[in-house]
Every structure is written in structure tokens, then in C-alpha cells.
Amino acid sequence: MLFRLFAVVLCLSITACSSWVYRIDIPQGNYLEQKDIDKLQIEMTKEQVKYVLGSPVVADSFNPDVWHYVYRFKSGRNSEFDSNKKFIIKFKDNKLISAEGDFELPESFYTPMIN
């Protein structure tokens, strides 16, 4: 009888604790901010873009002139806080020619760099 009571108490305590498990937030990829995107200008070199945004998470193996900046955030608390962001940059002859994704490009983006 004592063994059964102990087993029931143990089962109830284990299930009660399982709802209080701490889950961590999981950020993955390149975290970009709009202020970083605002620094981009057409005709920047790959090195200049890498200085501003950092190295891309995904460099296209079939086309080295396309860089993918991808960020995913999975909240451990609530799925309302989950987010996915992507930003794709294209180069031609080592110069930035276009950018698109989940950020707005500033008007200054279309003003060529003065070398």
C-alpha cells in the first residue's frame, strides 16, 4: 500500500513539474537592423558590404554573387514572439547591384558610391 501511494505521489509531482520547464530562446542566423541596411549603397564592393552587414549565413554555391542573410528567432516562451527575416544581396563584377527582402531600402541606396 505504501508503495502505491509513493508511486502516485511521484507521478503527480513529475507531471506538475513538467509544465514549469524552462525553454530558452533560440536565435539563428544574421541579426540585421534597419540602421545597418540604411548604410548600404549601390556599387559597394563585397568587402564593404561584409564590413557593414557581416558575413552572410548562406553564400550561394552555384552563384557566388548572391548572398543570403537569414535570421530566425524561436521563442521559448510564446510562439507570438517567433520571427523570420531574410535579405538577399546581388553583386555583378564585385559591385552591389540589388538588394531585397524584409527590410526597406533607403533612398540613398540608389545613389552610387563615390570612390
N, CA, C and O atoms as a printed pandas DataFrame, in Angstrom:
     atom_number atom_name residue_name chain_id  residue_number  x_coord  y_coord  z_coord
0              1         N          MET        A               1    0.810   -1.190    0.000
1              2        CA          MET        A               1    0.000    0.000    0.000
2              3         C          MET        A               1    0.862    1.265    0.000
3              4         O          MET        A               1    0.592    2.221   -0.728
4              5         N          LEU        A               2    1.874    1.246    0.812
5              6        CA          LEU        A               2    2.769    2.391    0.884
6              7         C          LEU        A               2    3.476    2.608   -0.457
7              8         O          LEU        A               2    3.688    3.750   -0.865
8              9         N          PHE        A               3    3.839    1.526   -1.138
9             10        CA          PHE        A               3    4.491    1.617   -2.439
10            11         C          PHE        A               3    3.558    2.280   -3.461
11            12         O          PHE        A               3    4.011    3.115   -4.244
12            13         N          ARG        A               4    2.285    1.931   -3.471
13            14        CA          ARG        A               4    1.319    2.526   -4.408
14            15         C          ARG        A               4    1.144    4.020   -4.133
15            16         O          ARG        A               4    1.098    4.826   -5.062
16            17         N          LEU        A               5    1.050    4.377   -2.882
17            18        CA          LEU        A               5    0.916    5.780   -2.512
18            19         C          LEU        A               5    2.152    6.570   -2.966
19            20         O          LEU        A               5    2.039    7.674   -3.497
20            21         N          PHE        A               6    3.321    5.984   -2.747
21            22        CA          PHE        A               6    4.564    6.627   -3.180
22            23         C          PHE        A               6    4.584    6.779   -4.708
23            24         O          PHE        A               6    4.997    7.827   -5.204
24            25         N          ALA        A               7    4.156    5.776   -5.453
25            26        CA          ALA        A               7    4.131    5.835   -6.916
26            27         C          ALA        A               7    3.177    6.913   -7.403
27            28         O          ALA        A               7    3.503    7.639   -8.341
28            29         N          VAL        A               8    1.998    7.034   -6.785
29            30        CA          VAL        A               8    1.025    8.059   -7.172
30            31         C          VAL        A               8    1.579    9.455   -6.905
31            32         O          VAL        A               8    1.470   10.338   -7.755
32            33         N          VAL        A               9    2.163    9.657   -5.744
33            34        CA          VAL        A               9    2.748   10.965   -5.400
34            35         C          VAL        A               9    3.883   11.298   -6.353
35            36         O          VAL        A               9    3.999   12.442   -6.791
36            37         N          LEU        A              10    4.704   10.347   -6.677
37            38        CA          LEU        A              10    5.808   10.560   -7.607
38            39         C          LEU        A              10    5.296   10.940   -8.989
39            40         O          LEU        A              10    5.812   11.876   -9.600
40            41         N          CYS        A              11    4.299   10.236   -9.488
41            42        CA          CYS        A              11    3.729   10.548  -10.815
42            43         C          CYS        A              11    3.118   11.941  -10.842
43            44         O          CYS        A              11    3.311   12.679  -11.808
44            45         N          LEU        A              12    2.392   12.307   -9.809
45            46        CA          LEU        A              12    1.777   13.629   -9.746
46            47         C          LEU        A              12    2.827   14.734   -9.661
47            48         O          LEU        A              12    2.661   15.792  -10.267
48            49         N          SER        A              13    3.879   14.504   -8.931
49            50        CA          SER        A              13    4.924   15.528   -8.817
50            51         C          SER        A              13    5.692   15.689  -10.123
51            52         O          SER        A              13    6.087   16.802  -10.470
52            53         N          ILE        A              14    5.906   14.614  -10.838
53            54        CA          ILE        A              14    6.611   14.701  -12.123
54            55         C          ILE        A              14    5.766   15.452  -13.144
55            56         O          ILE        A              14    6.290   16.306  -13.859
56            57         N          THR        A              15    4.490   15.159  -13.230
57            58        CA          THR        A              15    3.629   15.850  -14.199
58            59         C          THR        A              15    3.430   17.308  -13.817
59            60         O          THR        A              15    3.261   18.148  -14.701
60            61         N          ALA        A              16    3.443   17.630  -12.545
61            62        CA          ALA        A              16    3.304   19.019  -12.118
62            63         C          ALA        A              16    4.540   19.825  -12.509
63            64         O          ALA        A              16    4.426   20.992  -12.883
64            65         N          CYS        A              17    5.683   19.227  -12.426
65            66        CA          CYS        A              17    6.923   19.933  -12.757
66            67         C          CYS        A              17    7.114   20.105  -14.262
67            68         O          CYS        A              17    7.824   21.012  -14.696
68            69         N          SER        A              18    6.499   19.258  -15.046
69            70        CA          SER        A              18    6.738   19.326  -16.484
70            71         C          SER        A              18    6.172   20.592  -17.110
71            72         O          SER        A              18    6.638   21.006  -18.171
72            73         N          SER        A              19    5.179   21.218  -16.483
73            74        CA          SER        A              19    4.638   22.455  -17.039
74            75         C          SER        A              19    5.516   23.650  -16.698
75            76         O          SER        A              19    5.306   24.733  -17.244
76            77         N          TRP        A              20    6.480   23.488  -15.821
77            78        CA          TRP        A              20    7.353   24.582  -15.411
78            79         C          TRP        A              20    8.742   24.467  -16.020
79            80         O          TRP        A              20    9.686   25.070  -15.511
80            81         N          VAL        A              21    8.884   23.723  -17.073
81            82        CA          VAL        A              21   10.180   23.551  -17.713
82            83         C          VAL        A              21   10.584   24.862  -18.384
83            84         O          VAL        A              21    9.785   25.485  -19.083
84            85         N          TYR        A              22   11.814   25.265  -18.168
85            86        CA          TYR        A              22   12.336   26.490  -18.771
86            87         C          TYR        A              22   12.782   26.191  -20.200
87            88         O          TYR        A              22   13.565   25.271  -20.435
88            89         N          ARG        A              23   12.285   26.961  -21.132
89            90        CA          ARG        A              23   12.677   26.806  -22.538
90            91         C          ARG        A              23   13.400   28.073  -22.965
91            92         O          ARG        A              23   12.920   29.184  -22.740
92            93         N          ILE        A              24   14.549   27.892  -23.577
93            94        CA          ILE        A              24   15.357   29.043  -23.961
94            95         C          ILE        A              24   14.911   29.592  -25.314
95            96         O          ILE        A              24   14.302   28.884  -26.116
96            97         N          ASP        A              25   15.226   30.873  -25.554
97            98        CA          ASP        A              25   15.028   31.481  -26.865
98            99         C          ASP        A              25   16.156   31.004  -27.773
99           100         O          ASP        A              25   17.303   30.879  -27.342
100          101         N          ILE        A              26   15.818   30.738  -29.039
101          102        CA          ILE        A              26   16.814   30.241  -29.974
102          103         C          ILE        A              26   16.931   31.206  -31.158
103          104         O          ILE        A              26   16.105   31.165  -32.070
104          105         N          PRO        A              27   17.952   32.078  -31.153
105          106        CA          PRO        A              27   18.207   32.930  -32.313
106          107         C          PRO        A              27   19.205   32.234  -33.237
107          108         O          PRO        A              27   20.201   31.679  -32.773
108          109         N          GLN        A              28   18.939   32.263  -34.535
109          110        CA          GLN        A              28   19.845   31.644  -35.505
110          111         C          GLN        A              28   20.021   32.564  -36.696
111          112         O          GLN        A              28   19.055   33.166  -37.165
112          113         N          GLY        A              29   21.239   32.680  -37.188
113          114        CA          GLY        A              29   21.499   33.417  -38.412
114          115         C          GLY        A              29   22.075   34.802  -38.165
115          116         O          GLY        A              29   22.649   35.086  -37.114
116          117         N          ASN        A              30   21.900   35.662  -39.177
117          118        CA          ASN        A              30   22.393   37.036  -39.131
118          119         C          ASN        A              30   21.301   37.955  -38.604
119          120         O          ASN        A              30   20.259   38.109  -39.243
120          121         N          TYR        A              31   21.527   38.564  -37.449
121          122        CA          TYR        A              31   20.576   39.545  -36.933
122          123         C          TYR        A              31   20.916   40.882  -37.570
123          124         O          TYR        A              31   21.976   41.448  -37.305
124          125         N          LEU        A              32   20.025   41.386  -38.406
125          126        CA          LEU        A              32   20.215   42.677  -39.061
126          127         C          LEU        A              32   19.218   43.682  -38.502
127          128         O          LEU        A              32   18.112   43.319  -38.101
128          129         N          GLU        A              33   19.616   44.932  -38.481
129          130        CA          GLU        A              33   18.732   46.016  -38.083
130          131         C          GLU        A              33   18.591   46.970  -39.247
131          132         O          GLU        A              33   19.436   47.007  -40.140
132          133         N          GLN        A              34   17.518   47.742  -39.234
133          134        CA          GLN        A              34   17.271   48.685  -40.321
134          135         C          GLN        A              34   18.407   49.699  -40.441
135          136         O          GLN        A              34   18.727   50.138  -41.546
136          137         N          LYS        A              35   19.016   50.073  -39.321
137          138        CA          LYS        A              35   20.121   51.049  -39.370
138          139         C          LYS        A              35   21.311   50.502  -40.156
139          140         O          LYS        A              35   22.046   51.274  -40.771
140          141         N          ASP        A              36   21.511   49.181  -40.145
141          142        CA          ASP        A              36   22.584   48.582  -40.942
142          143         C          ASP        A              36   22.230   48.613  -42.425
143          144         O          ASP        A              36   23.081   48.901  -43.267
144          145         N          ILE        A              37   20.978   48.317  -42.740
145          146        CA          ILE        A              37   20.522   48.331  -44.135
146          147         C          ILE        A              37   20.613   49.745  -44.696
147          148         O          ILE        A              37   20.913   49.930  -45.876
148          149         N          ASP        A              38   20.356   50.741  -43.854
149          150        CA          ASP        A              38   20.401   52.144  -44.296
150          151         C          ASP        A              38   21.795   52.571  -44.740
151          152         O          ASP        A              38   21.930   53.575  -45.440
152          153         N          LYS        A              39   22.828   51.841  -44.355
153          154        CA          LYS        A              39   24.206   52.178  -44.739
154          155         C          LYS        A              39   24.577   51.651  -46.122
155          156         O          LYS        A              39   25.608   52.039  -46.671
156          157         N          LEU        A              40   23.755   50.775  -46.691
157          158        CA          LEU        A              40   24.078   50.191  -47.998
158          159         C          LEU        A              40   23.860   51.194  -49.127
159          160         O          LEU        A              40   22.934   52.005  -49.098
160          161         N          GLN        A              41   24.739   51.113  -50.119
161          162        CA          GLN        A              41   24.605   51.913  -51.332
162          163         C          GLN        A              41   24.983   51.053  -52.523
163          164         O          GLN        A              41   25.836   50.169  -52.435
164          165         N          ILE        A              42   24.333   51.332  -53.623
165          166        CA          ILE        A              42   24.619   50.600  -54.850
166          167         C          ILE        A              42   26.089   50.830  -55.226
167          168         O          ILE        A              42   26.639   51.898  -54.958
168          169         N          GLU        A              43   26.702   49.858  -55.827
169          170        CA          GLU        A              43   28.102   49.841  -56.266
170          171         C          GLU        A              43   29.101   49.680  -55.125
171          172         O          GLU        A              43   30.298   49.892  -55.323
172          173         N          MET        A              44   28.632   49.309  -53.936
173          174        CA          MET        A              44   29.578   48.969  -52.870
174          175         C          MET        A              44   30.245   47.647  -53.248
175          176         O          MET        A              44   29.646   46.813  -53.927
176          177         N          THR        A              45   31.480   47.464  -52.806
177          178        CA          THR        A              45   32.169   46.209  -53.074
178          179         C          THR        A              45   31.708   45.154  -52.073
179          180         O          THR        A              45   31.053   45.470  -51.080
180          181         N          LYS        A              46   32.053   43.909  -52.342
181          182        CA          LYS        A              46   31.695   42.822  -51.431
182          183         C          LYS        A              46   32.322   43.044  -50.056
183          184         O          LYS        A              46   31.691   42.770  -49.034
184          185         N          GLU        A              47   33.547   43.533  -50.026
185          186        CA          GLU        A              47   34.225   43.774  -48.766
186          187         C          GLU        A              47   33.514   44.862  -47.964
187          188         O          GLU        A              47   33.399   44.754  -46.743
188          189         N          GLN        A              48   33.038   45.904  -48.637
189          190        CA          GLN        A              48   32.323   46.974  -47.946
190          191         C          GLN        A              48   30.999   46.474  -47.379
191          192         O          GLN        A              48   30.629   46.825  -46.258
192          193         N          VAL        A              49   30.290   45.661  -48.145
193          194        CA          VAL        A              49   29.021   45.102  -47.672
194          195         C          VAL        A              49   29.275   44.179  -46.489
195          196         O          VAL        A              49   28.521   44.193  -45.516
196          197         N          LYS        A              50   30.327   43.381  -46.564
197          198        CA          LYS        A              50   30.658   42.471  -45.466
198          199         C          LYS        A              50   31.030   43.256  -44.215
199          200         O          LYS        A              50   30.744   42.814  -43.103
200          201         N          TYR        A              51   31.662   44.410  -44.379
201          202        CA          TYR        A              51   32.009   45.260  -43.232
202          203         C          TYR        A              51   30.746   45.810  -42.569
203          204         O          TYR        A              51   30.676   45.893  -41.343
204          205         N          VAL        A              52   29.751   46.186  -43.372
205          206        CA          VAL        A              52   28.514   46.775  -42.847
206          207         C          VAL        A              52   27.594   45.713  -42.250
207          208         O          VAL        A              52   27.077   45.905  -41.149
208          209         N          LEU        A              53   27.380   44.604  -42.946
209          210        CA          LEU        A              53   26.396   43.607  -42.533
210          211         C          LEU        A              53   26.991   42.348  -41.907
211          212         O          LEU        A              53   26.279   41.577  -41.264
212          213         N          GLY        A              54   28.267   42.144  -42.089
213          214        CA          GLY        A              54   28.879   40.899  -41.626
214          215         C          GLY        A              54   28.814   39.848  -42.723
215          216         O          GLY        A              54   28.256   40.091  -43.793
216          217         N          SER        A              55   29.379   38.698  -42.460
217          218        CA          SER        A              55   29.372   37.614  -43.441
218          219         C          SER        A              55   27.976   37.020  -43.548
219          220         O          SER        A              55   27.280   36.890  -42.541
220          221         N          PRO        A              56   27.559   36.658  -44.754
221          222        CA          PRO        A              56   26.221   36.077  -44.907
222          223         C          PRO        A              56   26.163   34.661  -44.352
223          224         O          PRO        A              56   27.170   33.954  -44.314
224          225         N          VAL        A              57   24.977   34.257  -43.923
225          226        CA          VAL        A              57   24.779   32.892  -43.450
226          227         C          VAL        A              57   24.903   31.930  -44.612
227          228         O          VAL        A              57   25.502   30.861  -44.486
228          229         N          VAL        A              58   24.331   32.315  -45.751
229          230        CA          VAL        A              58   24.322   31.426  -46.912
230          231         C          VAL        A              58   24.912   32.169  -48.105
231          232         O          VAL        A              58   24.381   33.190  -48.542
232          233         N          ALA        A              59   25.998   31.649  -48.616
233          234        CA          ALA        A              59   26.545   32.133  -49.881
234          235         C          ALA        A              59   26.184   31.071  -50.913
235          236         O          ALA        A              59   26.537   29.902  -50.756
236          237         N          ASP        A              60   25.497   31.467  -51.942
237          238        CA          ASP        A              60   25.020   30.527  -52.964
238          239         C          ASP        A              60   26.202   29.819  -53.603
239          240         O          ASP        A              60   27.075   30.471  -54.173
240          241         N          SER        A              61   26.245   28.489  -53.517
241          242        CA          SER        A              61   27.374   27.748  -54.072
242          243         C          SER        A              61   27.393   27.738  -55.592
243          244         O          SER        A              61   28.446   27.545  -56.199
244          245         N          PHE        A              62   26.250   27.943  -56.203
245          246        CA          PHE        A              62   26.200   27.965  -57.660
246          247         C          PHE        A              62   26.372   29.368  -58.218
247          248         O          PHE        A              62   26.716   29.530  -59.389
248          249         N          ASN        A              63   26.139   30.376  -57.400
249          250        CA          ASN        A              63   26.295   31.759  -57.830
250          251         C          ASN        A              63   26.913   32.544  -56.672
251          252         O          ASN        A              63   26.193   32.982  -55.776
252          253         N          PRO        A              64   28.240   32.729  -56.677
253          254        CA          PRO        A              64   28.893   33.422  -55.567
254          255         C          PRO        A              64   28.558   34.906  -55.484
255          256         O          PRO        A              64   28.966   35.583  -54.541
256          257         N          ASP        A              65   27.819   35.412  -56.463
257          258        CA          ASP        A              65   27.427   36.818  -56.451
258          259         C          ASP        A              65   26.067   37.050  -55.800
259          260         O          ASP        A              65   25.514   38.144  -55.904
260          261         N          VAL        A              66   25.526   36.041  -55.136
261          262        CA          VAL        A              66   24.265   36.175  -54.405
262          263         C          VAL        A              66   24.507   35.771  -52.958
263          264         O          VAL        A              66   24.949   34.659  -52.671
264          265         N          TRP        A              67   24.206   36.704  -52.048
265          266        CA          TRP        A              67   24.363   36.457  -50.625
266          267         C          TRP        A              67   22.995   36.469  -49.960
267          268         O          TRP        A              67   22.151   37.313  -50.261
268          269         N          HIS        A              68   22.787   35.520  -49.052
269          270        CA          HIS        A              68   21.525   35.422  -48.325
270          271         C          HIS        A              68   21.791   35.671  -46.845
271          272         O          HIS        A              68   22.569   34.957  -46.213
272          273         N          TYR        A              69   21.147   36.676  -46.310
273          274        CA          TYR        A              69   21.179   36.943  -44.876
274          275         C          TYR        A              69   19.845   36.467  -44.319
275          276         O          TYR        A              69   18.792   37.000  -44.670
276          277         N          VAL        A              70   19.893   35.468  -43.453
277          278        CA          VAL        A              70   18.682   34.848  -42.932
278          279         C          VAL        A              70   18.742   34.880  -41.402
279          280         O          VAL        A              70   19.785   34.611  -40.806
280          281         N          TYR        A              71   17.621   35.209  -40.782
281          282        CA          TYR        A              71   17.545   35.228  -39.319
282          283         C          TYR        A              71   16.237   34.585  -38.883
283          284         O          TYR        A              71   15.171   34.879  -39.424
284          285         N          ARG        A              72   16.337   33.710  -37.902
285          286        CA          ARG        A              72   15.154   33.053  -37.347
286          287         C          ARG        A              72   15.250   33.114  -35.842
287          288         O          ARG        A              72   16.282   32.794  -35.252
288          289         N          PHE        A              73   14.144   33.534  -35.224
289          290        CA          PHE        A              73   14.072   33.597  -33.771
290          291         C          PHE        A              73   12.917   32.731  -33.307
291          292         O          PHE        A              73   11.772   32.950  -33.701
292          293         N          LYS        A              74   13.213   31.754  -32.475
293          294        CA          LYS        A              74   12.172   30.882  -31.905
294          295         C          LYS        A              74   12.148   31.131  -30.411
295          296         O          LYS        A              74   13.113   30.848  -29.701
296          297         N          SER        A              75   11.032   31.664  -29.947
297          298        CA          SER        A              75   10.886   31.996  -28.543
298          299         C          SER        A              75   10.583   30.749  -27.726
299          300         O          SER        A              75    9.811   29.889  -28.149
300          301         N          GLY        A              76   11.189   30.663  -26.572
301          302        CA          GLY        A              76   10.910   29.560  -25.670
302          303         C          GLY        A              76    9.661   29.783  -24.845
303          304         O          GLY        A              76    9.142   28.851  -24.231
304          305         N          ARG        A              77    9.172   31.022  -24.827
305          306        CA          ARG        A              77    8.011   31.348  -24.013
306          307         C          ARG        A              77    6.706   31.262  -24.778
307          308         O          ARG        A              77    5.756   30.621  -24.329
308          309         N          ASN        A              78    6.659   31.921  -25.957
309          310        CA          ASN        A              78    5.394   32.036  -26.662
310          311         C          ASN        A              78    5.677   32.140  -28.155
311          312         O          ASN        A              78    6.583   32.869  -28.560
312          313         N          SER        A              79    4.929   31.436  -28.963
313          314        CA          SER        A              79    5.164   31.456  -30.415
314          315         C          SER        A              79    4.791   32.796  -31.039
315          316         O          SER        A              79    5.112   33.024  -32.206
316          317         N          GLU        A              80    4.125   33.691  -30.309
317          318        CA          GLU        A              80    3.819   35.030  -30.822
318          319         C          GLU        A              80    5.099   35.817  -31.086
319          320         O          GLU        A              80    5.116   36.712  -31.930
320          321         N          PHE        A              81    6.163   35.487  -30.371
321          322        CA          PHE        A              81    7.422   36.213  -30.494
322          323         C          PHE        A              81    8.335   35.639  -31.581
323          324         O          PHE        A              81    9.384   36.218  -31.864
324          325         N          ASP        A              82    7.962   34.525  -32.187
325          326        CA          ASP        A              82    8.768   33.917  -33.247
326          327         C          ASP        A              82    8.840   34.863  -34.442
327          328         O          ASP        A              82    7.866   35.545  -34.759
328          329         N          SER        A              83    9.996   34.902  -35.101
329          330        CA          SER        A              83   10.123   35.741  -36.294
330          331         C          SER        A              83   11.125   35.134  -37.270
331          332         O          SER        A              83   12.043   34.410  -36.886
332          333         N          ASN        A              84   10.919   35.451  -38.526
333          334        CA          ASN        A              84   11.819   35.052  -39.606
334          335         C          ASN        A              84   12.079   36.276  -40.464
335          336         O          ASN        A              84   11.143   36.977  -40.848
336          337         N          LYS        A              85   13.340   36.537  -40.768
337          338        CA          LYS        A              85   13.706   37.656  -41.624
338          339         C          LYS        A              85   14.707   37.156  -42.649
339          340         O          LYS        A              85   15.554   36.311  -42.356
340          341         N          LYS        A              86   14.595   37.697  -43.866
341          342        CA          LYS        A              86   15.573   37.359  -44.903
342          343         C          LYS        A              86   15.913   38.609  -45.693
343          344         O          LYS        A              86   15.105   39.528  -45.823
344          345         N          PHE        A              87   17.127   38.620  -46.215
345          346        CA          PHE        A              87   17.607   39.743  -47.011
346          347         C          PHE        A              87   18.591   39.176  -48.026
347          348         O          PHE        A              87   19.549   38.499  -47.656
348          349         N          ILE        A              88   18.357   39.451  -49.293
349          350        CA          ILE        A              88   19.171   38.892  -50.375
350          351         C          ILE        A              88   19.890   40.028  -51.096
351          352         O          ILE        A              88   19.282   41.033  -51.465
352          353         N          ILE        A              89   21.181   39.851  -51.286
353          354        CA          ILE        A              89   22.015   40.856  -51.951
354          355         C          ILE        A              89   22.640   40.234  -53.186
355          356         O          ILE        A              89   23.115   39.099  -53.152
356          357         N          LYS        A              90   22.634   40.998  -54.290
357          358        CA          LYS        A              90   23.228   40.510  -55.537
358          359         C          LYS        A              90   24.336   41.452  -55.993
359          360         O          LYS        A              90   24.239   42.674  -55.880
360          361         N          PHE        A              91   25.385   40.834  -56.510
361          362        CA          PHE        A              91   26.549   41.568  -56.997
362          363         C          PHE        A              91   26.764   41.266  -58.475
363          364         O          PHE        A              91   26.321   40.239  -58.988
364          365         N          LYS        A              92   27.446   42.174  -59.141
365          366        CA          LYS        A              92   27.919   41.940  -60.501
366          367         C          LYS        A              92   29.266   42.630  -60.607
367          368         O          LYS        A              92   29.387   43.817  -60.304
368          369         N          ASP        A              93   30.276   41.890  -61.035
369          370        CA          ASP        A              93   31.649   42.397  -61.121
370          371         C          ASP        A              93   32.117   42.983  -59.784
371          372         O          ASP        A              93   32.736   44.046  -59.740
372          373         N          ASN        A              94   31.809   42.269  -58.700
373          374        CA          ASN        A              94   32.210   42.647  -57.342
374          375         C          ASN        A              94   31.551   43.937  -56.846
375          376         O          ASN        A              94   32.025   44.527  -55.875
376          377         N          LYS        A              95   30.478   44.387  -57.486
377          378        CA          LYS        A              95   29.764   45.599  -57.076
378          379         C          LYS        A              95   28.311   45.256  -56.757
379          380         O          LYS        A              95   27.687   44.463  -57.461
380          381         N          LEU        A              96   27.786   45.846  -55.710
381          382        CA          LEU        A              96   26.405   45.643  -55.301
382          383         C          LEU        A              96   25.457   46.213  -56.351
383          384         O          LEU        A              96   25.549   47.387  -56.709
384          385         N          ILE        A              97   24.534   45.364  -56.847
385          386        CA          ILE        A              97   23.591   45.850  -57.863
386          387         C          ILE        A              97   22.144   45.841  -57.371
387          388         O          ILE        A              97   21.331   46.623  -57.864
388          389         N          SER        A              98   21.803   44.979  -56.413
389          390        CA          SER        A              98   20.421   44.964  -55.915
390          391         C          SER        A              98   20.350   44.320  -54.543
391          392         O          SER        A              98   21.227   43.557  -54.138
392          393         N          ALA        A              99   19.276   44.653  -53.843
393          394        CA          ALA        A              99   19.013   44.076  -52.531
394          395         C          ALA        A              99   17.504   44.009  -52.358
395          396         O          ALA        A              99   16.773   44.900  -52.792
396          397         N          GLU        A             100   17.051   42.943  -51.718
397          398        CA          GLU        A             100   15.618   42.778  -51.491
398          399         C          GLU        A             100   15.397   41.912  -50.269
399          400         O          GLU        A             100   16.272   41.142  -49.874
400          401         N          GLY        A             101   14.236   42.040  -49.682
401          402        CA          GLY        A             101   13.924   41.211  -48.524
402          403         C          GLY        A             101   12.974   41.903  -47.576
403          404         O          GLY        A             101   12.148   42.719  -47.985
404          405         N          ASP        A             102   13.098   41.572  -46.309
405          406        CA          ASP        A             102   12.171   42.041  -45.282
406          407         C          ASP        A             102   12.536   43.400  -44.689
407          408         O          ASP        A             102   11.994   43.782  -43.652
408          409         N          PHE        A             103   13.430   44.120  -45.317
409          410        CA          PHE        A             103   13.809   45.455  -44.861
410          411         C          PHE        A             103   13.565   46.447  -45.995
411          412         O          PHE        A             103   13.604   46.081  -47.170
412          413         N          GLU        A             104   13.314   47.700  -45.633
413          414        CA          GLU        A             104   13.127   48.736  -46.643
414          415         C          GLU        A             104   14.478   49.322  -47.019
415          416         O          GLU        A             104   15.316   49.589  -46.158
416          417         N          LEU        A             105   14.676   49.516  -48.313
417          418        CA          LEU        A             105   15.909   50.138  -48.774
418          419         C          LEU        A             105   15.765   51.656  -48.672
419          420         O          LEU        A             105   14.719   52.202  -49.026
420          421         N          PRO        A             106   16.797   52.338  -48.195
421          422        CA          PRO        A             106   16.719   53.805  -48.099
422          423         C          PRO        A             106   16.843   54.436  -49.481
423          424         O          PRO        A             106   17.296   53.791  -50.427
424          425         N          GLU        A             107   16.448   55.678  -49.592
425          426        CA          GLU        A             107   16.589   56.392  -50.867
426          427         C          GLU        A             107   18.057   56.510  -51.261
427          428         O          GLU        A             107   18.391   56.503  -52.446
428          429         N          SER        A             108   18.924   56.616  -50.271
429          430        CA          SER        A             108   20.362   56.740  -50.551
430          431         C          SER        A             108   20.950   55.463  -51.150
431          432         O          SER        A             108   22.071   55.485  -51.657
432          433         N          PHE        A             109   20.216   54.353  -51.099
433          434        CA          PHE        A             109   20.712   53.107  -51.670
434          435         C          PHE        A             109   20.987   53.257  -53.154
435          436         O          PHE        A             109   21.956   52.696  -53.666
436          437         N          TYR        A             110   20.155   53.999  -53.843
437          438        CA          TYR        A             110   20.267   54.122  -55.291
438          439         C          TYR        A             110   21.266   55.195  -55.732
439          440         O          TYR        A             110   21.423   55.431  -56.930
440          441         N          THR        A             111   21.930   55.834  -54.801
441          442        CA          THR        A             111   22.978   56.792  -55.111
442          443         C          THR        A             111   24.297   56.028  -55.129
443          444         O          THR        A             111   24.693   55.474  -54.103
444          445         N          PRO        A             112   24.994   55.983  -56.276
445          446        CA          PRO        A             112   26.235   55.205  -56.357
446          447         C          PRO        A             112   27.312   55.722  -55.398
447          448         O          PRO        A             112   27.369   56.906  -55.068
448          449         N          MET        A             113   28.147   54.801  -54.971
449          450        CA          MET        A             113   29.275   55.141  -54.105
450          451         C          MET        A             113   30.277   56.003  -54.874
451          452         O          MET        A             113   30.522   55.784  -56.061
452          453         N          ILE        A             114   30.839   56.968  -54.189
453          454        CA          ILE        A             114   31.901   57.796  -54.788
454          455         C          ILE        A             114   33.224   57.216  -54.341
455          456         O          ILE        A             114   33.512   57.157  -53.145
456          457         N          ASN        A             115   34.028   56.788  -55.295
457          458        CA          ASN        A             115   35.313   56.162  -54.944
458          459         C          ASN        A             115   36.428   57.153  -55.004
459          460         O          ASN        A             115   37.578   56.805  -54.740
